[in-house]
Amino acid sequence: MKHTADIIIIGGGCIGTSIAWQLARQGAGRVVLLEKRMLAAGASGRTGAIVRTHYTHPVLATMALHSRRVFENFSDVVGGAPVFTRTGFLALVSEPDAAAVRANVALHRDLGIRAEALSPDDLAHLEPRLSLDGIGVAAWEPDSGYADGLRVTLAYADAARREGADLRIGVDVETLVVGDDGVEGVQTSDGLIETACVVVAAGYRTHDLLRGVGLDLPMTPVWHDLAFVRRSEGFGAAHPVISDRVNGFFFRPDAGDVTRVGTTAPYDGWVDPNVEADATPSRHELDRLADGFIRRFPGAATLVGHGIACAYDCTPDLQPVLGPATDIDGLFIAAGFSGHGFKLSPVVGELMAEKILTGRTTLVDLDLFRLSRFAEGQPIASDHAYTVATLG
Ligand SMILES: Cc1cc2nc3c(=O)[nH]c(=O)nc-3n(C[C@H](O)[C@H](O)[C@H](O)COP(=O)(O)OP(=O)(O)OC[C@H]3O[C@@H](n4cnc5c(N)ncnc54)[C@H](O)[C@@H]3O)c2cc1C
């Protein structure tokens, strides 16, 4: 039997499933998503899932705000159980970045985001358990928090299925098939599927799929570890989500009295493009992460479990590539999220579907995220970037 589809999406993470849902609900025809392992098998199942609007670029802050509103109303918009926990978000920076924080907070307020710049004294008042060591200023977003990568991905997938999308699990896309007039299909472990439209949302594997058809998406897979620590007895209520850009860690409350700890520096991981197996953090790295928590919240904290590890798909400017691959008709890319794509998944699904179906986008212009920006020497830059690029 000949397999065909109107649109094929490669990758069953939060990005691919969000795009599949948006395309299916907008009547895009036969929407087929292909996932080689299982839904949320990659970064989406292991993410820190921090949902913040603190970005140094207005377009990204606009996208993050739009997405946060979806997370806040997830059951109504996507379906399933609520996924968002509002804790507030603090970005802690040292004195050299204080002016940039103030400028970014002003930018956020202009966009309608509730945000404040806090002096160390204000911060001590807000979160008295924090060590203020090295902090010049903090940005505070009371409406931010976190969600759950696995539940969000499965909810997008359920919603896509309800709208008629066909999600095929265990199907490995081996190559993209391209002819003189553009995309013709994908060659998979299940045979050839013909289509004139493919969206590649395959995380760090996107680079290899595109290279197979002569496109260069500069991307480095960087493995990041997450540790789980139990907060000390008597710690009290959970802390806000914190990006400690002074020491390079993020802290996110988890179930009960546990905190999820990761690193904010994008390249602060081990790099191995050939590793696909489920990686496990070393004991040394887990101890380092736990120490990072104790430095900011002095007191005891004990490691729980073995932690988790997964790859960031880092591009040179640490921003994704979104939109059409200009050289090949019918080929679209949504990858390179560089460790901050979960929080953008709602808006990326909307924007990609709009671009594919209408050729334009309304909320923001996706041209900023074009693949060719790297070859053109036009990486995405911010007016008030921080001295060290940090994520979370
Ligand atoms: C440790 C860690 C912490 C993070 N913390 C945060 C955070 O706090 N907030 C935030 O916003 N973001 C965070 N991120 C980033 C965020 O999780 C990712 O940007 C997001 O999950 C990317 O989703 P994705 O769908 O693009 O990729 P993935 O979830 O990696 O999905 C890609 C999918 O494609 C499949 N695939 C690959 N190749 C093929 C193929 N050839 N055929 C078929 N299927 C294929 C894979 O199996 C995988 O399921 C974090 C990431 C990590 C690793």
The ligand as an ORCA input file, in Angstrom:
! r2SCAN-3c Opt
* xyz 0 1
  C      17.973     19.066     31.205
  C      17.097     20.040     30.436
  C      16.424     21.053     31.101
  C      15.623     21.945     30.388
  N      14.930     22.913     31.070
  C      14.095     23.736     30.387
  C      13.282     24.667     31.084
  O      13.336     24.751     32.313
  N      12.425     25.436     30.362
  C      12.372     25.366     28.994
  O      11.618     26.134     28.392
  N      13.114     24.490     28.307
  C      13.966     23.676     28.980
  N      14.716     22.750     28.305
  C      14.626     22.709     26.854
  C      13.371     22.004     26.382
  O      13.138     20.845     27.146
  C      13.531     21.663     24.914
  O      13.848     22.838     24.184
  C      12.260     21.066     24.337
  O      11.845     19.951     25.100
  C      12.548     20.638     22.915
  O      11.442     19.929     22.432
  P      11.530     19.277     20.998
  O      10.204     18.696     20.729
  O      12.105     20.243     20.039
  O      12.665     18.151     21.126
  P      12.630     16.731     21.825
  O      11.803     16.695     23.026
  O      14.052     16.301     21.954
  O      11.889     15.837     20.747
  C      12.493     15.427     19.542
  C      11.908     14.073     19.215
  O      12.304     13.719     17.898
  C      12.493     12.323     17.862
  N      13.336     12.032     16.707
  C      14.617     12.395     16.515
  N      15.056     11.954     15.326
  C      14.000     11.306     14.740
  C      13.838     10.631     13.511
  N      14.849     10.537     12.622
  N      12.636     10.051     13.232
  C      11.615     10.140     14.128
  N      11.729     10.772     15.318
  C      12.910     11.351     15.620
  C      13.167     12.026     19.201
  O      13.040     10.661     19.558
  C      12.414     12.967     20.135
  O      11.307     12.343     20.759
  C      15.518     21.843     28.988
  C      16.179     20.809     28.310
  C      16.957     19.920     29.021
  C      17.670     18.823     28.287
*
